Amino acid sequence: MKAEELRQMSDEQLDLTLKEMIKNVFHLRFQSATDRLETPSEIQKAKRDVARIHTIMRERKMGTRGQKPTTAA
């Protein structure tokens, strides 16, 4: 899932998506442990999506929302 798609979601939608992704990571890890996972890179992709959602939620909380940090000179 791309960051632009996530940024267009409301806070409630993000929260639901986050819960869904965390469940997905759990199931993927379970499949990996039982040797049923076909592509191991799925776990990594799912973890990145979770991190992406956390980042967007943090941006909203801090009020930065994609702004570049300014450097003090």
Buried (B, 14 or more C-beta within 10 A) or exposed (E): BEBEEBBEBEEEEBEEBBEEBBEBBEEBBEBEEEEEBEEEEBBEBBBEBBEBBEEBBEBEEEEEEEEEEEEEE
